[in-house]
């Protein structure tokens, strides 16, 4: 009977961990699968509007004026149990910064000023870059395991999967891209 008293909590916690793990695998798979769609959002809502999309634009304009407000709204809607969403948003922004650096290093190779490398320079620039970047995403996630691990605590994986299924989430992303495009730097 004592063995059962010890084993039961272990079995329950293992089952909970497995359930959480499966939920996280599902959420990360959905996120990876939807990346092509998000790239298409950038293409249609930013590049096709004539915007310059560079690391400098991301750092100087996109992050504070569009990314942070969008993340705050997404957190309020889909992650209401967050104790300190600003800290979590900062972690996501750092992850975004890492991603942009990988984009610039990979796609801006040979450009004299990588910070000004324009991902929207031609209609094919962003899709060609994306085809180089997408296979690097799992490695980027592993390199930034600390930031990614945030999503595995509590019910966050379930919340993330639900957010990605919510049409309002996609509407918000498109709206923020349109807001950026309305005042973006354009090619002359």
N, C-alpha and C positions, 0 to 999 in steps of 0.2 A: 504494500500500500504506500509506503514511503517513496518507493521508486516512482510510482504513478504521480505522487505529489510533486516530484522534481521534474519528471518528464512532461507532464501536462503543460506547465508554463513554457517550457522549451518548444514543445510542438506548436502551441498557440503563437508564440513569437515568431517561429519559423514560418508558419502559415501566413501570418501578417506580413512578414518580410517578403515572402514569395508573392503575395497579392500586391504589395507595394511595388515590387520589382517588375511584375507583369504590367502594372499600370504605367510605370515609368518607361518600360520598353515600348508600350503602345503610344505614349505621349511623344517620345523622341522619334519613333518611326513616323508618326503623323507629321511632326515638325519637319523632318527630313524630306518626307514625301511632298509637303506643301512648299518647299523652297523654290521649286521651279515656278509655281504660281506667284510667289512673292517677287521673284525676279521679273516676271511679266508685269506685275504692278509697277515696278520701278521703270520698266521700259515704256509702258503706255501712259503712266501718270507723270513721269518726270522727263525721260529722254525724248519722247515724241513731242513734248511741249517746248523743246529747244533749250532745256536747262543744261548747265554745266554741272556735272556730278563728279566732284573730286574729293580727295581727302581734306583739302583745305575747306571746301564748302561744308563737308560733313562736320568738321571740327568747329568751324566758326558759326555756322547757321543751323544746320540740321539738328545737332545734338540737343541744344538748349531750347530752341524755338519749336521743334516738332517732335523729336524722339521722346524727351522727358515728359511733355504733356500727354502724349499718346500712352506712354507706359503708366503714368499716374491714372489715367482713365481706365486702362485695361486692369490695373491692380484693383481699383475701386470696384469695378464690375465683377471681376473673376477671381480675385484673391482677397476678399474682404477680411479674412482672418489674419492678415499680415500685421505684425506688431509694429514694424518700422519699415514701411514700404520705400522710403527714400534710400535707405541703406541697400535694399535689394535692387532698386532702380540703378543705383550707382554701380553695383556689380554687373548688371546687364549692360550698362553704358561702357564699362571697362571691356566686357566681352565684345561689344560692338567695335570698340577702338582696336582691339586685337584683330577682329575680322577685317576691318578696313585696312589695317597694316598689311595683312596677308594679301588682300586684293591688290593693293598698290605694289607690293613687292613682286607679286606674280604677274600681274597684267601691265604694270607700268614699267616693266624692265626695258631699259634703253631710253626711256624718256628723260630729258635733261633735269626736270624737277618733278620727281614722283608725286609730290604733294599737289601739283597742278594737273596731274594726269587725268584727263576727262573720260570717264566711263561711258559718256553719251556722245562722244565725238562723232561717231558714225552710227548708222542704224544697226550695224553688226557688232559694235564695240562691247556693249554690255553682254549680249548672248555669248560672244566668243570668250570673254573674260569668265563668265559664269561656268562655261564648260571646263575651264581650267580649275576653277575654285571649288566647285561642288565635290569633287573627289577628295579634297583636302579637309572637308568639314569634320569628319570623324576625328582626324588627328588634331584639329583645332580644339574640338571638345575635350579630348584627352589632355592636351596641353593646359587647358583651363579647367581642369577637373574641379578645382575648388569652387569656381563660379557656377559650373554646371551642377555641382552637388547640391546647391541651394534648392533645385527643383525636386530633389528626391526626399525632402523632409515632409512629414505630415501628409496631407492630402494634396500636395501641390501637383503631383503628376496627374491626378484625376482632374484637378482644376485646369491645368494646362491643356489637357485633351479636350475638355469641355469648351474652353475658350476657342480653340482652333476649329471646333464644330459650330461655333456661334457666328451667324452671318453678320452680327453687329461688330464683331472683332475685325472681320475683313473690311467692313464698311469704314470703320475707324482708321484702319491702316491706309486705305485709299484716300480718305478725307485728309489725313495729315500729309500725304504725298501731294495731293492737289493744293493744299495750303502752301507747301514749300514751292511748288511749281508756279504759283501765282506771283511769287516775289523773288524767284531764283535769278541768279546771274545767268545770262544767256550768251551763247556764242555770237560774236559780231561778224 
